[in-house]
Amino acid sequence: MHRYDLKCNWVIMMFYTYEELIKRYSNDYQLKKAIKRNEIWKVKPGLYSDGDTLLDVPEVFLKRDDTILTLQSAFQIHGVTDYIPEYTYVATPRNAYPIKNPEVKQIFMTNKYHRLGVQSKMDGNIKIRVYDLERSLIELIRYEKKLPFEEYHHVLRKFREKKDNIDFNKLMSYAKNFRSYKKITNVVQNSIM
C-alpha cells in the first residue's frame, strides 16, 4: 500500500499493486468483483487505486525511475517560490517515453545533463527525485525565456534570500557542464551573490 501526501498539486491517494490486492481479496475473481462494485479502480495493469483517478503524478515515481522534479515543482519543494505551479514539471531523458497526463509537463533533457544534481526525498516508502537547490537555480537561468517575467524575477529574488544555503562550488561545477555556462555565471555573480 502506498500513500501519497505530497505538497504541489497532488491529492492524498492510495495506490496498490496487484499482489497487495490479491492478498486483500483472496483471488483474482474477488478482485474483479471489487472493481465492479467501484471499491477499487484499475489505473493500469498491475496498479490500482482506491479513488477514481487518471494516472496520477506520484504513480510516475512508482513506475518510472527516470523522472526528476524540476522547474516550478522543484522551486516549490525548495521554498524559493510562493507560486503554486499549474502543472507538475518533470525532467526525463530525451529518449524517454512521453508521460500522458495533462497535469504533467515533461521536459526532455540531454542524457548527460539529466542526472546532474539529483537528490532523493522519501514520501512514505516512495522515493521522489528532485534537482537540488544548486541545479534548480541553473534550471531557472536556463529556462528564463520560458517562464513568465514576473515569476522568473520572483524566484531569482527568493534564491538570493537563500544564498547562504547555496554551495557555490557545487553550483559552478554543475554550470561547467552546460553550454550556457557564461550566462549562468553572470546571473549568479550579478543577481545572487
C-alpha positions as CSV (number, residue, x, y, z in Angstrom):
1,M,0.0,0.0,0.0
2,H,1.4,3.4,-1.0
3,R,0.2,6.7,0.5
4,Y,0.9,10.0,-1.3
5,D,0.6,13.2,0.5
6,L,3.0,15.5,-1.3
7,K,2.8,19.2,-1.4
8,C,2.4,20.6,-5.0
9,N,-0.8,19.7,-6.9
10,W,-1.2,16.2,-5.6
11,V,-4.1,14.8,-3.5
12,I,-4.0,12.0,-1.0
13,M,-4.4,8.8,-2.9
14,M,-3.8,5.2,-2.1
15,F,-2.3,3.0,-4.8
16,Y,-2.0,-0.8,-4.6
17,T,-0.1,-3.3,-6.6
18,Y,-1.9,-6.4,-7.9
19,E,-0.1,-8.6,-5.4
20,E,-1.3,-6.4,-2.5
21,L,-4.9,-6.6,-3.7
22,I,-4.7,-10.4,-4.2
23,K,-3.7,-10.7,-0.5
24,R,-6.6,-8.5,0.4
25,Y,-9.3,-10.0,-1.8
26,S,-8.0,-13.6,-1.7
27,N,-8.1,-14.2,-5.5
28,D,-8.4,-12.5,-8.9
29,Y,-12.2,-13.3,-9.2
30,Q,-12.9,-11.4,-5.9
31,L,-10.7,-8.5,-7.0
32,K,-12.7,-8.2,-10.3
33,K,-15.9,-8.1,-8.2
34,A,-14.5,-5.3,-6.1
35,I,-13.6,-3.4,-9.3
36,K,-17.2,-3.8,-10.5
37,R,-18.5,-2.5,-7.1
38,N,-16.3,0.6,-7.6
39,E,-14.5,-0.3,-4.4
40,I,-11.2,-0.3,-6.3
41,W,-10.2,1.2,-9.6
42,K,-7.7,-0.1,-12.1
43,V,-5.3,2.6,-13.1
44,K,-3.2,0.4,-15.4
45,P,-2.1,-3.2,-15.5
46,G,-0.6,-4.0,-12.1
47,L,-1.6,-0.7,-10.5
48,Y,-4.9,0.0,-8.7
49,S,-6.3,2.9,-6.7
50,D,-8.9,3.5,-4.0
51,G,-10.1,6.6,-5.9
52,D,-11.3,7.1,-9.4
53,T,-8.3,8.8,-10.9
54,L,-6.4,9.3,-14.1
55,L,-2.7,8.4,-14.0
56,D,-1.6,10.5,-11.0
57,V,1.8,12.2,-10.7
58,P,3.1,10.1,-7.8
59,E,2.5,7.0,-9.9
60,V,5.1,8.3,-12.3
61,F,7.7,7.9,-9.5
62,L,6.4,4.5,-8.6
63,K,6.6,3.1,-12.1
64,R,9.5,5.1,-13.6
65,D,13.0,5.8,-12.3
66,D,13.8,8.4,-15.0
67,T,11.6,11.2,-13.7
68,I,13.0,14.1,-11.7
69,L,11.0,17.1,-10.4
70,T,12.3,20.3,-12.0
71,L,11.5,24.0,-12.6
72,Q,8.4,25.2,-10.7
73,S,7.8,21.9,-8.9
74,A,11.4,21.9,-7.6
75,F,11.2,25.6,-6.8
76,Q,8.2,24.9,-4.6
77,I,9.9,22.0,-2.8
78,H,13.0,24.2,-2.1
79,G,10.9,27.1,-0.9
80,V,12.0,29.6,-3.5
81,T,8.6,30.4,-4.8
82,D,5.2,31.3,-3.4
83,Y,3.5,30.4,-6.7
84,I,1.6,27.2,-6.9
85,P,2.5,25.5,-10.2
86,E,-0.3,24.9,-12.6
87,Y,1.5,21.6,-13.7
88,T,3.9,19.2,-12.2
89,Y,7.2,19.6,-14.0
90,V,9.4,16.6,-14.5
91,A,12.6,16.1,-16.4
92,T,13.2,12.9,-18.3
93,P,15.9,11.8,-20.7
94,R,15.5,12.8,-24.3
95,N,14.6,9.3,-25.4
96,A,12.1,8.6,-22.7
97,Y,8.5,7.6,-23.4
98,P,6.1,10.5,-23.2
99,I,4.0,10.9,-20.0
100,K,0.4,11.0,-21.0
101,N,-1.0,13.1,-18.1
102,P,-2.5,16.6,-18.7
103,E,-1.3,17.7,-15.3
104,V,2.4,16.9,-16.0
105,K,4.8,18.9,-18.1
106,Q,7.6,16.7,-19.3
107,I,10.9,18.3,-20.1
108,F,13.0,16.1,-22.3
109,M,16.7,16.6,-21.4
110,T,20.0,15.6,-22.9
111,N,21.1,12.4,-21.1
112,K,24.4,13.9,-19.9
113,Y,22.5,16.7,-18.0
114,H,19.6,14.6,-16.8
115,R,21.0,13.1,-13.6
116,L,23.3,16.0,-12.6
117,G,22.3,17.4,-9.2
118,V,19.6,14.9,-8.4
119,Q,18.6,14.3,-4.7
120,S,16.1,11.9,-3.3
121,K,13.3,12.6,-0.8
122,M,11.2,9.9,0.7
123,D,7.5,10.2,0.8
124,G,6.3,7.2,2.8
125,N,8.1,4.4,1.0
126,I,8.3,6.1,-2.4
127,K,11.5,7.8,-3.5
128,I,10.8,11.2,-5.1
129,R,13.7,12.6,-7.2
130,V,14.2,16.3,-7.4
131,Y,17.0,18.6,-8.5
132,D,19.0,20.0,-5.6
133,L,19.0,23.8,-4.8
134,E,22.1,24.5,-7.0
135,R,20.8,22.6,-10.0
136,S,17.3,24.2,-9.6
137,L,19.0,27.6,-9.8
138,I,20.7,26.5,-13.0
139,E,17.4,25.4,-14.5
140,L,15.8,28.7,-13.6
141,I,18.5,30.5,-15.5
142,R,18.5,28.1,-18.4
143,Y,14.7,28.4,-18.8
144,E,14.4,32.1,-18.2
145,K,12.7,32.8,-21.6
146,K,10.1,30.1,-21.0
147,L,9.0,31.4,-17.6
148,P,6.7,34.4,-17.1
149,F,8.9,37.5,-16.5
150,E,7.4,38.3,-13.1
151,E,7.7,34.7,-11.9
152,Y,11.4,34.4,-13.0
153,H,12.4,37.5,-11.1
154,H,10.3,36.5,-8.0
155,V,12.1,33.1,-7.9
156,L,15.5,34.8,-8.5
157,R,14.9,37.1,-5.5
158,K,14.0,34.1,-3.4
159,F,17.2,32.3,-4.4
160,R,19.1,35.5,-3.4
161,E,17.5,35.3,0.0
162,K,18.7,31.7,0.3
163,K,22.2,32.4,-0.9
164,D,23.7,31.2,2.5
165,N,22.2,27.7,1.7
166,I,23.7,27.5,-1.8
167,D,27.0,25.7,-2.3
168,F,28.6,27.9,-4.9
169,N,31.5,25.4,-5.6
170,K,28.9,22.7,-6.4
171,L,26.9,25.2,-8.5
172,M,29.9,26.2,-10.6
173,S,31.0,22.6,-11.1
174,Y,27.5,21.9,-12.4
175,A,27.5,25.0,-14.5
176,K,30.6,23.9,-16.4
177,N,28.6,21.1,-17.9
178,F,26.2,23.5,-19.8
179,R,26.7,25.4,-23.0
180,S,25.1,28.4,-21.2
181,Y,28.0,28.5,-18.6
182,K,28.7,32.2,-19.2
183,K,25.1,33.2,-18.8
184,I,24.8,31.1,-15.6
185,T,27.9,32.6,-14.0
186,N,26.9,36.2,-15.0
187,V,23.4,35.8,-13.4
188,V,24.9,34.2,-10.3
189,Q,27.5,36.9,-9.8
190,N,25.2,39.8,-10.6
191,S,21.9,38.6,-9.1
192,I,22.6,36.1,-6.3
193,M,25.9,36.9,-4.7
